[in-house]
Amino acid sequence: MSPYNESVSVINTPFGNAADDMWEYEDIYPNPQYSTQNRMLFILAIVSMIVISLSLIALPREITAGSLPIIGQNETDIALNVENTDTIAEDQTASDITITSPSGSISSIFTPEVQHWESKIIEWSEAFSLDPNIIATIMQIESCGNPEAVSVAGAQGLFQVMPFHFSGNENMLDPDTNAMRGLNFYNEQLRYTGNDELLSFAGYNGGYAASGGNYANWPDETKRYYNWAKGIYADAQSGATSSETLETWLAAGGAAGCQIAAAKLNIN
């Protein structure tokens, strides 16, 4: 008997004619040339992936390095950059500044109009970590304690703060709001000058161009302000009972502002 039974279906193989449309020789026995090319392509793909991965790792470092400030940047440019920002944040405090500790009172050299604000000055000195005599010196020169003082340039309140330092819904003449904005600005000057209290007085009047610049280049107004503040503050800190500098300031025109302040505060 033949081992091939004709009743059994013939199984087509890749070599049978019936499968010619489905199979190619290379599917079973690939061309060695094609295998070599495929291996080369595979290796090239792996190398490409490694190069891309290394590039992605290095890129953030380059971006970070490029975004750092340039050491030695021109000081004038720094001042302009700072002045064009919102210098005072509403919730900012000065707790990170270390200067003279508040003494709990202000010197007796200040005029009665400034003495009127002593309890508030002490409160502000604690809130903004400032010597109360610094606060009293600024108030003395700026408004002599008149909470409604407005300058020709538009400066407002006890500390004569310019309107652009306030947010839209703030009452610029409110003593606490005015103090917050003004004293935060003084503390910005302290940061800029490395805690130089006297240069910060100049900066309070003339901005960063004054606190970071040369005395000879200051406007006359800033020079006068610096000299008044320097003398008055020195006398206040010395424990003196009177101040020749303050008397000179009053004689130079400060007395007129103090008379207005006295009327506003009902001080006889």
ZITAUR-V782782 format. One record per residue. N is the residue number from 1. RES is the residue in one letter. PHI is phi in whole degrees, -180 to 180 (NA if undefined). BURIAL is I if it has 16 or more other ideal C-beta (glycine too) atoms within 10 Angstrom, else O. D_FIRST is the distance of its C-alpha to the first C-alpha in Angstrom with 1 decimal. Layout:
n=N res=RES phi=PHI burial=BURIAL d_first=D_FIRST
n=N res=RES phi=PHI burial=BURIAL d_first=D_FIRST
This chain:
n=1 res=M phi=NA burial=O d_first=0.0
n=2 res=S phi=-72 burial=O d_first=3.8
n=3 res=P phi=-73 burial=O d_first=6.4
n=4 res=Y phi=-99 burial=O d_first=8.7
n=5 res=N phi=-95 burial=O d_first=9.3
n=6 res=E phi=-64 burial=O d_first=12.0
n=7 res=S phi=-77 burial=O d_first=13.9
n=8 res=V phi=-89 burial=O d_first=14.8
n=9 res=S phi=-64 burial=O d_first=18.0
n=10 res=V phi=-81 burial=O d_first=18.4
n=11 res=I phi=-88 burial=O d_first=21.1
n=12 res=N phi=-72 burial=O d_first=23.8
n=13 res=T phi=-117 burial=O d_first=25.3
n=14 res=P phi=-59 burial=O d_first=28.7
n=15 res=F phi=-97 burial=O d_first=27.3
n=16 res=G phi=-78 burial=O d_first=25.6
n=17 res=N phi=-63 burial=O d_first=27.7
n=18 res=A phi=-67 burial=O d_first=28.1
n=19 res=A phi=-107 burial=O d_first=30.0
n=20 res=D phi=-58 burial=O d_first=32.3
n=21 res=D phi=-79 burial=O d_first=35.2
n=22 res=M phi=-103 burial=O d_first=34.9
n=23 res=W phi=-124 burial=O d_first=34.5
n=24 res=E phi=-125 burial=O d_first=36.3
n=25 res=Y phi=-58 burial=O d_first=35.5
n=26 res=E phi=-66 burial=O d_first=38.6
n=27 res=D phi=-67 burial=O d_first=37.5
n=28 res=I phi=-99 burial=O d_first=34.9
n=29 res=Y phi=-127 burial=O d_first=36.6
n=30 res=P phi=-60 burial=O d_first=40.3
n=31 res=N phi=-66 burial=O d_first=42.6
n=32 res=P phi=-55 burial=O d_first=44.6
n=33 res=Q phi=-63 burial=O d_first=47.7
n=34 res=Y phi=-65 burial=O d_first=47.2
n=35 res=S phi=-63 burial=O d_first=46.7
n=36 res=T phi=-63 burial=O d_first=50.0
n=37 res=Q phi=-63 burial=O d_first=51.8
n=38 res=N phi=-63 burial=O d_first=50.5
n=39 res=R phi=-63 burial=O d_first=51.7
n=40 res=M phi=-63 burial=O d_first=55.1
n=41 res=L phi=-63 burial=O d_first=55.5
n=42 res=F phi=-64 burial=O d_first=54.7
n=43 res=I phi=-64 burial=O d_first=57.2
n=44 res=L phi=-62 burial=O d_first=59.8
n=45 res=A phi=-64 burial=O d_first=59.3
n=46 res=I phi=-64 burial=O d_first=60.0
n=47 res=V phi=-61 burial=O d_first=63.0
n=48 res=S phi=-62 burial=O d_first=64.4
n=49 res=M phi=-63 burial=O d_first=64.0
n=50 res=I phi=-66 burial=O d_first=65.9
n=51 res=V phi=-62 burial=O d_first=68.7
n=52 res=I phi=-64 burial=O d_first=69.1
n=53 res=S phi=-63 burial=O d_first=69.2
n=54 res=L phi=-64 burial=O d_first=71.9
n=55 res=S phi=-65 burial=O d_first=73.9
n=56 res=L phi=-66 burial=O d_first=73.8
n=57 res=I phi=-71 burial=O d_first=75.1
n=58 res=A phi=-76 burial=O d_first=78.0
n=59 res=L phi=-59 burial=O d_first=79.0
n=60 res=P phi=-59 burial=O d_first=80.7
n=61 res=R phi=-66 burial=O d_first=82.8
n=62 res=E phi=-67 burial=O d_first=84.0
n=63 res=I phi=-65 burial=O d_first=84.9
n=64 res=T phi=-62 burial=O d_first=86.8
n=65 res=A phi=-64 burial=O d_first=88.7
n=66 res=G phi=-71 burial=O d_first=89.6
n=67 res=S phi=-90 burial=O d_first=91.0
n=68 res=L phi=-72 burial=O d_first=93.5
n=69 res=P phi=-64 burial=O d_first=97.1
n=70 res=I phi=-80 burial=O d_first=98.6
n=71 res=I phi=-66 burial=O d_first=100.8
n=72 res=G phi=87 burial=O d_first=104.2
n=73 res=Q phi=-57 burial=O d_first=104.1
n=74 res=N phi=-54 burial=O d_first=107.5
n=75 res=E phi=-63 burial=O d_first=109.5
n=76 res=T phi=-64 burial=O d_first=110.8
n=77 res=D phi=-63 burial=O d_first=107.3
n=78 res=I phi=-61 burial=O d_first=106.5
n=79 res=A phi=-61 burial=I d_first=109.7
n=80 res=L phi=-65 burial=O d_first=108.7
n=81 res=N phi=-62 burial=O d_first=105.2
n=82 res=V phi=-66 burial=O d_first=106.6
n=83 res=E phi=-69 burial=O d_first=109.2
n=84 res=N phi=-88 burial=O d_first=106.7
n=85 res=T phi=-105 burial=O d_first=104.7
n=86 res=D phi=-76 burial=O d_first=105.6
n=87 res=T phi=-60 burial=I d_first=107.8
n=88 res=I phi=-116 burial=I d_first=108.3
n=89 res=A phi=-82 burial=O d_first=105.6
n=90 res=E phi=-62 burial=O d_first=106.7
n=91 res=D phi=-100 burial=O d_first=105.4
n=92 res=Q phi=-75 burial=O d_first=106.3
n=93 res=T phi=-125 burial=O d_first=108.4
n=94 res=A phi=-111 burial=I d_first=110.0
n=95 res=S phi=-67 burial=O d_first=109.0
n=96 res=D phi=-91 burial=O d_first=107.4
n=97 res=I phi=-105 burial=O d_first=110.7
n=98 res=T phi=-108 burial=O d_first=112.9
n=99 res=I phi=-139 burial=I d_first=116.6
n=100 res=T phi=-55 burial=O d_first=119.9
n=101 res=S phi=-69 burial=O d_first=119.5
n=102 res=P phi=-56 burial=I d_first=121.2
n=103 res=S phi=-90 burial=O d_first=124.7
n=104 res=G phi=93 burial=O d_first=125.1
n=105 res=S phi=-161 burial=O d_first=128.0
n=106 res=I phi=-109 burial=I d_first=129.3
n=107 res=S phi=-63 burial=I d_first=132.3
n=108 res=S phi=-78 burial=O d_first=135.7
n=109 res=I phi=-73 burial=I d_first=136.3
n=110 res=F phi=-71 burial=I d_first=134.3
n=111 res=T phi=-68 burial=I d_first=136.3
n=112 res=P phi=-56 burial=O d_first=136.6
n=113 res=E phi=-66 burial=I d_first=134.2
n=114 res=V phi=-78 burial=I d_first=131.4
n=115 res=Q phi=-58 burial=I d_first=132.6
n=116 res=H phi=-55 burial=I d_first=132.0
n=117 res=W phi=-97 burial=I d_first=128.2
n=118 res=E phi=-56 burial=O d_first=128.2
n=119 res=S phi=-64 burial=O d_first=126.1
n=120 res=K phi=-70 burial=O d_first=123.5
n=121 res=I phi=-61 burial=I d_first=123.6
n=122 res=I phi=-64 burial=I d_first=122.8
n=123 res=E phi=-61 burial=I d_first=119.9
n=124 res=W phi=-68 burial=I d_first=118.5
n=125 res=S phi=-63 burial=I d_first=119.1
n=126 res=E phi=-74 burial=O d_first=116.8
n=127 res=A phi=-68 burial=I d_first=114.2
n=128 res=F phi=-115 burial=I d_first=114.0
n=129 res=S phi=53 burial=I d_first=114.9
n=130 res=L phi=-122 burial=I d_first=118.1
n=131 res=D phi=-60 burial=I d_first=121.5
n=132 res=P phi=-58 burial=I d_first=123.7
n=133 res=N phi=-70 burial=I d_first=126.3
n=134 res=I phi=-66 burial=I d_first=123.8
n=135 res=I phi=-61 burial=I d_first=123.2
n=136 res=A phi=-65 burial=I d_first=126.9
n=137 res=T phi=-64 burial=I d_first=127.6
n=138 res=I phi=-63 burial=I d_first=125.1
n=139 res=M phi=-62 burial=I d_first=126.5
n=140 res=Q phi=-57 burial=I d_first=130.1
n=141 res=I phi=-75 burial=I d_first=129.6
n=142 res=E phi=-76 burial=I d_first=127.2
n=143 res=S phi=-141 burial=I d_first=128.9
n=144 res=C phi=52 burial=I d_first=131.6
n=145 res=G phi=86 burial=I d_first=129.8
n=146 res=N phi=-85 burial=I d_first=129.8
n=147 res=P phi=-71 burial=I d_first=126.6
n=148 res=E phi=-107 burial=O d_first=127.1
n=149 res=A phi=-64 burial=I d_first=127.9
n=150 res=V phi=-136 burial=O d_first=126.3
n=151 res=S phi=-86 burial=O d_first=126.9
n=152 res=V phi=-61 burial=O d_first=127.4
n=153 res=A phi=-78 burial=O d_first=123.9
n=154 res=G phi=101 burial=O d_first=122.4
n=155 res=A phi=-64 burial=I d_first=122.0
n=156 res=Q phi=-122 burial=I d_first=122.0
n=157 res=G phi=74 burial=I d_first=123.5
n=158 res=L phi=-54 burial=I d_first=124.6
n=159 res=F phi=-111 burial=I d_first=122.5
n=160 res=Q phi=48 burial=I d_first=122.7
n=161 res=V phi=-95 burial=I d_first=118.9
n=162 res=M phi=-70 burial=I d_first=117.7
n=163 res=P phi=-57 burial=O d_first=115.8
n=164 res=F phi=-69 burial=O d_first=112.6
n=165 res=H phi=-83 burial=I d_first=112.1
n=166 res=F phi=-99 burial=I d_first=111.8
n=167 res=S phi=-84 burial=O d_first=109.0
n=168 res=G phi=-61 burial=O d_first=109.6
n=169 res=N phi=-101 burial=O d_first=110.4
n=170 res=E phi=-92 burial=O d_first=112.7
n=171 res=N phi=-86 burial=O d_first=116.5
n=172 res=M phi=-65 burial=I d_first=117.8
n=173 res=L phi=-91 burial=O d_first=121.2
n=174 res=D phi=-63 burial=I d_first=119.9
n=175 res=P phi=-55 burial=O d_first=121.1
n=176 res=D phi=-67 burial=O d_first=117.9
n=177 res=T phi=-66 burial=I d_first=115.7
n=178 res=N phi=-63 burial=I d_first=118.1
n=179 res=A phi=-65 burial=I d_first=118.2
n=180 res=M phi=-59 burial=I d_first=114.4
n=181 res=R phi=-70 burial=I d_first=114.0
n=182 res=G phi=-67 burial=I d_first=116.9
n=183 res=L phi=-75 burial=I d_first=116.3
n=184 res=N phi=-64 burial=I d_first=112.6
n=185 res=F phi=-66 burial=I d_first=113.7
n=186 res=Y phi=-61 burial=I d_first=116.1
n=187 res=N phi=-66 burial=I d_first=113.3
n=188 res=E phi=-63 burial=I d_first=111.1
n=189 res=Q phi=-66 burial=I d_first=113.9
n=190 res=L phi=-61 burial=I d_first=114.0
n=191 res=R phi=-61 burial=O d_first=110.3
n=192 res=Y phi=-68 burial=I d_first=110.9
n=193 res=T phi=-96 burial=I d_first=113.9
n=194 res=G phi=71 burial=O d_first=112.6
n=195 res=N phi=68 burial=O d_first=114.9
n=196 res=D phi=-84 burial=O d_first=118.1
n=197 res=E phi=-64 burial=I d_first=120.2
n=198 res=L phi=-73 burial=O d_first=122.8
n=199 res=L phi=-62 burial=I d_first=120.4
n=200 res=S phi=-69 burial=I d_first=118.7
n=201 res=F phi=-62 burial=I d_first=122.0
n=202 res=A phi=-61 burial=I d_first=122.0
n=203 res=G phi=-66 burial=I d_first=118.4
n=204 res=Y phi=-63 burial=I d_first=119.3
n=205 res=N phi=-87 burial=I d_first=121.8
n=206 res=G phi=-108 burial=I d_first=120.2
n=207 res=G phi=78 burial=I d_first=116.5
n=208 res=Y phi=-67 burial=I d_first=114.1
n=209 res=A phi=-64 burial=I d_first=115.9
n=210 res=A phi=-83 burial=I d_first=119.0
n=211 res=S phi=-69 burial=I d_first=117.3
n=212 res=G phi=-109 burial=I d_first=115.2
n=213 res=G phi=-115 burial=I d_first=117.9
n=214 res=N phi=-99 burial=O d_first=121.2
n=215 res=Y phi=-53 burial=O d_first=124.4
n=216 res=A phi=-63 burial=O d_first=126.1
n=217 res=N phi=-97 burial=O d_first=123.7
n=218 res=W phi=-72 burial=I d_first=124.0
n=219 res=P phi=-63 burial=O d_first=125.8
n=220 res=D phi=-58 burial=O d_first=129.3
n=221 res=E phi=-60 burial=O d_first=128.4
n=222 res=T phi=-67 burial=I d_first=125.8
n=223 res=K phi=-62 burial=I d_first=128.2
n=224 res=R phi=-64 burial=O d_first=130.8
n=225 res=Y phi=-59 burial=I d_first=128.2
n=226 res=Y phi=-60 burial=I d_first=127.0
n=227 res=N phi=-67 burial=O d_first=130.6
n=228 res=W phi=-60 burial=I d_first=131.6
n=229 res=A phi=-63 burial=I d_first=128.5
n=230 res=K phi=-60 burial=I d_first=128.8
n=231 res=G phi=-69 burial=I d_first=132.5
n=232 res=I phi=-65 burial=I d_first=132.2
n=233 res=Y phi=-66 burial=I d_first=129.1
n=234 res=A phi=-63 burial=O d_first=130.7
n=235 res=D phi=-66 burial=I d_first=133.9
n=236 res=A phi=-64 burial=I d_first=131.8
n=237 res=Q phi=-74 burial=I d_first=129.9
n=238 res=S phi=-78 burial=O d_first=133.0
n=239 res=G phi=86 burial=O d_first=134.6
n=240 res=A phi=-65 burial=O d_first=137.4
n=241 res=T phi=-98 burial=O d_first=139.4
n=242 res=S phi=-151 burial=O d_first=140.0
n=243 res=S phi=-135 burial=I d_first=138.3
n=244 res=E phi=-64 burial=O d_first=140.2
n=245 res=T phi=-64 burial=I d_first=137.1
n=246 res=L phi=-65 burial=I d_first=136.7
n=247 res=E phi=-64 burial=O d_first=140.4
n=248 res=T phi=-66 burial=O d_first=140.0
n=249 res=W phi=-62 burial=I d_first=136.9
n=250 res=L phi=-62 burial=I d_first=139.0
n=251 res=A phi=-68 burial=O d_first=141.8
n=252 res=A phi=-82 burial=O d_first=139.5
n=253 res=G phi=134 burial=O d_first=138.5
n=254 res=G phi=-65 burial=I d_first=136.4
n=255 res=A phi=-62 burial=O d_first=139.3
n=256 res=A phi=-63 burial=O d_first=139.0
n=257 res=G phi=-66 burial=I d_first=135.4
n=258 res=C phi=-70 burial=I d_first=136.4
n=259 res=Q phi=-65 burial=O d_first=139.0
n=260 res=I phi=-65 burial=I d_first=136.4
n=261 res=A phi=-61 burial=I d_first=134.1
n=262 res=A phi=-61 burial=I d_first=137.0
n=263 res=A phi=-65 burial=O d_first=137.7
n=264 res=K phi=-65 burial=I d_first=134.0
n=265 res=L phi=-96 burial=O d_first=133.9
n=266 res=N phi=58 burial=O d_first=137.4
n=267 res=I phi=-101 burial=O d_first=138.7
n=268 res=N phi=-82 burial=O d_first=142.5
